[in-house]
Amino acid sequence: MPEGDTVFLHGKLLDKALAGKTLVRGEFRHPALATVDLAGREVLGTATVGKHLLTRFSGDLTLHSHLRMDGSWQIHAAGEKWRRPAHHARVILASADVQAIGFRVHDLKLVPTQAEADLVGHLGPDLLGPQWTDEHAARAAATLAAQPDRELGDALLDQRIMAGVGNLYKVEICFLLKVSPWTRVSEVDSARVVALARKLLMANAWRWEQVTTGDLTRGRQHWVYERTRQGCFRCGGRVEVHDQGEGVYRRPTWFCPRCQPGPRPGG
């Protein structure tokens, strides 16, 4: 599942490419939408809410899409050869001079723009929301604190608390807080958790690289995430990885036992 900053950047690329333009081609290669033709509609813009993309068209219509693990939106000049196989394309939105291709995008739905809340209204405050305020931060912190017995790592992935954190940031937030991902929510400062989550996502929102250490050098970008071979970036000690969560929410979770004291599986 992509992080919120990755989705945010996809949204900005779509918005820059298509906003204000009229579609000459707007087709779907998706069973539920295969007969829909968006040609002739103006693209009003693309917004993101957490990990959800909302592309709005004239006539009170919004396309909702989600990247999941393997989806992406790619921008090409008109007539330019696509960089991914055509059979992976699920959506084609093209103006006279540019085309946006949704490859393997998921959860495709067309809804009235005024009904967008039916799709994203259950989400917590968007960490990259342009109207983020102290009130949003306080609401996310209060929702997090209201689940004191929950494991912090599990809670961080709950988009109903705050929208945008994925597995990478979950792991790195726990490291920067110097606690195990299996630490109970009651043992951390919920306001600090929310502030740190927003800080990390904001720092990476305008680039594809996701850096939590401040070092853009390859192999030095993360503290513990996927560092079972290299070791902890801070102390050099062994990094462990265990699954956390149940069912479809289970994720590999990296941590440094030396830098992150607290509970852990089998510990």
Backbone torsions as a table, in degrees:
resi	resn	phi	psi	omega
1	MET	NA	127.9	-178.5
2	PRO	-69.5	157.6	174.4
3	GLU	-77.6	161.1	-178.8
4	GLY	-60.3	-31.3	-179.1
5	ASP	-70.4	-32.0	176.3
6	THR	-65.5	-43.8	177.9
7	VAL	-64.9	-42.2	177.9
8	PHE	-55.6	-44.9	-178.3
9	LEU	-69.0	-38.7	174.3
10	HIS	-58.5	-43.1	179.6
11	GLY	-61.7	-41.2	179.8
12	LYS	-66.0	-37.5	178.1
13	LEU	-65.7	-43.2	177.3
14	LEU	-62.2	-43.8	-178.4
15	ASP	-62.8	-45.7	-179.8
16	LYS	-63.1	-38.0	-175.4
17	ALA	-75.0	-36.8	-167.0
18	LEU	-119.6	-21.0	-174.3
19	ALA	-57.0	129.9	179.0
20	GLY	86.9	-0.9	-177.6
21	LYS	-105.9	153.8	178.4
22	THR	-97.1	135.1	-177.7
23	LEU	-77.2	133.4	169.7
24	VAL	-99.4	-11.9	177.1
25	ARG	-150.2	128.6	178.6
26	GLY	-149.9	86.4	-172.1
27	GLU	-125.8	159.4	-178.1
28	PHE	-124.1	139.9	171.5
29	ARG	-113.4	66.8	-172.4
30	HIS	-147.9	128.0	-171.9
31	PRO	-50.7	-43.8	-175.0
32	ALA	-74.3	-17.8	-174.8
33	LEU	-123.0	11.6	-172.0
34	ALA	-60.4	-26.5	-178.3
35	THR	-92.9	-0.7	-177.8
36	VAL	-81.6	135.7	176.6
37	ASP	-127.2	117.2	-178.3
38	LEU	-96.0	2.6	-179.8
39	ALA	-56.4	136.9	-179.6
40	GLY	96.9	-14.4	178.5
41	ARG	-86.7	145.8	174.3
42	GLU	-86.3	139.3	174.9
43	VAL	-86.4	118.6	-177.7
44	LEU	-84.7	-25.0	179.0
45	GLY	150.6	172.9	177.3
46	THR	-126.9	131.4	176.6
47	ALA	-120.9	160.0	175.9
48	THR	-125.1	146.8	173.0
49	VAL	-133.0	106.2	-174.7
50	GLY	59.9	-117.2	-177.9
51	LYS	-103.3	16.3	-177.4
52	HIS	-109.5	138.7	177.5
53	LEU	-107.2	134.4	-179.2
54	LEU	-127.8	105.8	178.5
55	THR	-101.5	121.6	-171.9
56	ARG	-104.9	140.4	-178.1
57	PHE	-124.1	161.4	173.2
58	SER	-60.3	154.8	-178.9
59	GLY	84.1	23.6	175.2
60	ASP	57.7	53.3	-178.5
61	LEU	-133.5	135.5	178.7
62	THR	-127.9	134.6	171.5
63	LEU	-97.5	121.3	175.3
64	HIS	-98.3	132.8	175.9
65	SER	-142.0	158.2	-178.3
66	HIS	-138.2	140.2	-176.9
67	LEU	-82.2	-26.9	-173.1
68	ARG	50.4	-141.4	-175.1
69	MET	-86.0	-29.3	-168.3
70	ASP	-125.5	6.4	-177.5
71	GLY	-86.3	158.8	174.9
72	SER	-162.3	153.6	169.4
73	TRP	-107.9	130.6	179.2
74	GLN	-124.9	143.1	-177.0
75	ILE	-107.3	132.8	178.4
76	HIS	-135.0	151.1	170.2
77	ALA	-67.5	156.2	178.4
78	ALA	-56.8	129.7	178.7
79	GLY	83.8	-8.3	-179.2
80	GLU	-72.0	144.1	179.5
81	LYS	-68.8	136.1	179.6
82	TRP	-71.3	149.4	-179.1
83	ARG	-87.4	-10.4	178.2
84	ARG	-123.3	158.4	-177.7
85	PRO	-58.8	141.7	-177.7
86	ALA	-61.2	-30.5	-177.5
87	HIS	-73.9	-6.5	174.4
88	HIS	-89.7	-10.6	-177.5
89	ALA	-73.0	132.4	178.1
90	ARG	-112.8	-26.2	-179.6
91	VAL	-140.4	139.7	175.0
92	ILE	-129.0	115.3	177.4
93	LEU	-119.5	113.9	-174.1
94	ALA	-132.9	136.0	170.2
95	SER	-101.5	-170.1	-178.1
96	ALA	-65.4	-26.5	-173.5
97	ASP	-121.7	-6.7	-176.0
98	VAL	-147.7	152.8	177.2
99	GLN	-133.1	136.9	175.7
100	ALA	-113.5	124.0	-176.2
101	ILE	-114.2	125.0	175.5
102	GLY	-93.9	103.4	-179.8
103	PHE	-91.7	123.3	176.6
104	ARG	52.4	31.1	175.3
105	VAL	-73.5	156.5	-171.0
106	HIS	-124.8	171.7	174.8
107	ASP	54.1	38.6	-177.3
108	LEU	-69.9	126.3	177.8
109	LYS	-145.8	143.6	170.1
110	LEU	-109.8	124.0	-177.5
111	VAL	-135.8	158.4	170.9
112	PRO	-58.8	138.4	-177.9
113	THR	-55.4	-36.9	-179.9
114	GLN	-69.3	-9.1	180.0
115	ALA	-103.6	12.4	-179.2
116	GLU	-57.1	-33.0	-178.6
117	ALA	-60.8	-24.1	177.4
118	ASP	-64.4	-24.8	-177.9
119	LEU	-96.8	-31.8	-173.7
120	VAL	-125.9	1.2	-176.3
121	GLY	-67.1	-19.5	179.9
122	HIS	-80.3	-9.8	-175.1
123	LEU	-76.5	152.0	172.3
124	GLY	-73.9	-179.9	179.9
125	PRO	-55.1	137.0	-179.2
126	ASP	-77.5	118.1	-176.5
127	LEU	-61.9	-22.8	178.0
128	LEU	-109.6	15.8	179.6
129	GLY	-62.8	134.7	-178.1
130	PRO	-66.3	-20.9	179.7
131	GLN	-103.5	23.3	-178.8
132	TRP	-57.8	133.5	179.5
133	THR	-133.8	174.3	175.3
134	ASP	-60.1	-29.6	178.5
135	GLU	-65.7	-39.7	176.2
136	HIS	-63.2	-43.9	179.8
137	ALA	-61.5	-42.9	-179.2
138	ALA	-65.9	-37.5	-179.9
139	ARG	-67.1	-42.7	178.6
140	ALA	-64.1	-42.8	-179.9
141	ALA	-63.5	-40.5	-179.7
142	ALA	-67.2	-40.1	178.7
143	THR	-65.2	-40.1	177.2
144	LEU	-63.9	-48.2	-177.6
145	ALA	-65.0	-21.4	-178.7
146	ALA	-74.0	-3.5	178.4
147	GLN	-122.0	63.2	-169.2
148	PRO	-62.9	-27.6	-176.4
149	ASP	-90.0	-1.1	-177.7
150	ARG	-79.3	146.3	175.3
151	GLU	-68.3	135.4	-175.1
152	LEU	-59.0	-45.4	-179.0
153	GLY	-59.2	-40.2	178.0
154	ASP	-65.9	-43.6	-178.4
155	ALA	-65.0	-34.9	-177.9
156	LEU	-62.7	-27.8	-179.8
157	LEU	-86.6	-4.6	-178.8
158	ASP	-79.7	106.0	-175.5
159	GLN	-69.2	-11.8	176.9
160	ARG	-76.1	-16.7	177.3
161	ILE	-86.8	-53.9	172.9
162	MET	-153.7	140.0	-170.8
163	ALA	-97.8	127.2	173.2
164	GLY	134.6	-21.7	-177.2
165	VAL	-79.5	128.4	172.5
166	GLY	-112.0	-168.8	-172.0
167	ASN	-65.4	-37.2	179.5
168	LEU	-60.5	-51.7	-178.3
169	TYR	-69.1	-33.8	174.9
170	LYS	-54.3	-50.7	-178.4
171	VAL	-62.3	-46.1	-175.1
172	GLU	-73.1	-33.5	175.5
173	ILE	-62.1	-46.2	179.0
174	CYS	-60.5	-39.5	178.4
175	PHE	-62.9	-48.0	-177.2
176	LEU	-66.0	-25.1	175.3
177	LEU	-82.5	-8.2	179.5
178	LYS	63.2	39.4	177.2
179	VAL	-133.6	154.4	173.8
180	SER	-67.4	145.7	174.9
181	PRO	-60.1	-17.8	-179.6
182	TRP	-92.2	4.9	175.3
183	THR	-64.9	142.1	178.9
184	ARG	-72.2	146.4	179.7
185	VAL	-55.8	-34.0	-178.1
186	SER	-62.7	-16.5	-176.0
187	GLU	-95.2	3.5	179.6
188	VAL	-125.3	163.3	176.8
189	ASP	-85.5	107.6	-174.0
190	SER	-61.9	-35.8	178.9
191	ALA	-64.9	-38.8	178.2
192	ARG	-66.7	-37.7	178.3
193	VAL	-60.0	-48.5	-178.5
194	VAL	-64.0	-44.4	-179.6
195	ALA	-61.7	-40.4	-179.8
196	LEU	-68.8	-41.3	178.4
197	ALA	-59.5	-46.5	179.8
198	ARG	-65.1	-41.1	-179.5
199	LYS	-59.4	-44.8	-177.8
200	LEU	-66.9	-45.4	-179.6
201	LEU	-65.8	-40.6	179.4
202	MET	-63.4	-36.1	-178.3
203	ALA	-64.6	-26.7	-175.1
204	ASN	-112.4	5.3	-170.3
205	ALA	-63.9	-26.7	-174.7
206	TRP	-108.7	21.0	175.7
207	ARG	-145.8	156.1	-179.7
208	TRP	-76.3	-29.1	178.5
209	GLU	-69.8	140.1	178.2
210	GLN	-114.6	104.2	-172.0
211	VAL	-115.7	130.6	177.4
212	THR	-116.2	-12.6	-179.0
213	THR	-93.1	-15.9	-174.0
214	GLY	89.6	-0.9	-178.3
215	ASP	-112.3	115.8	-177.5
216	LEU	-79.6	-6.4	-178.9
217	THR	-63.0	135.2	179.2
218	ARG	-58.2	134.0	-178.2
219	GLY	87.7	-4.6	-178.6
220	ARG	-126.7	15.5	-172.3
221	GLN	-85.5	-21.4	-175.3
222	HIS	-127.6	154.4	-179.5
223	TRP	-77.7	-50.2	-178.6
224	VAL	-136.6	-16.9	-175.7
225	TYR	-60.2	121.2	179.8
226	GLU	57.2	33.5	-178.8
227	ARG	-112.9	36.8	178.4
228	THR	-66.2	-27.9	178.7
229	ARG	-86.5	-43.4	-175.1
230	GLN	-79.0	-27.5	-174.9
231	GLY	90.6	173.5	-177.9
232	CYS	-62.8	132.1	-178.5
233	PHE	-69.0	-22.5	-179.6
234	ARG	-86.0	-54.1	-172.9
235	CYS	-107.8	-11.6	-178.7
236	GLY	80.8	-0.9	-178.5
237	GLY	-75.4	174.3	-177.6
238	ARG	-67.2	134.2	175.2
239	VAL	-101.3	128.3	177.3
240	GLU	-98.0	156.4	174.5
241	VAL	-136.8	129.9	177.3
242	HIS	-138.4	154.4	175.0
243	ASP	-74.2	144.1	174.1
244	GLN	-134.3	140.7	-178.5
245	GLY	99.1	167.9	-176.6
246	GLU	-118.1	148.5	173.9
247	GLY	57.1	-131.2	-177.4
248	VAL	-69.0	-12.3	-179.6
249	TYR	-94.0	1.9	179.9
250	ARG	-71.4	132.9	-179.1
251	ARG	-137.9	143.8	171.4
252	PRO	-66.1	134.9	-171.9
253	THR	-129.6	115.9	-177.7
254	TRP	-93.7	146.3	175.6
255	PHE	-162.6	160.1	178.3
256	CYS	-106.0	111.6	-179.0
257	PRO	-58.7	-28.2	-178.9
258	ARG	-75.7	-43.8	-177.0
259	CYS	-87.0	-18.2	-174.8
260	GLN	-125.3	76.1	-179.6
261	PRO	-66.6	156.2	179.2
262	GLY	133.1	-174.6	-176.0
263	PRO	-66.9	152.2	174.3
264	ARG	-156.6	158.4	-179.9
265	PRO	-57.5	129.1	178.5
266	GLY	75.9	1.9	-176.2
267	GLY	-93.6	NA	NA
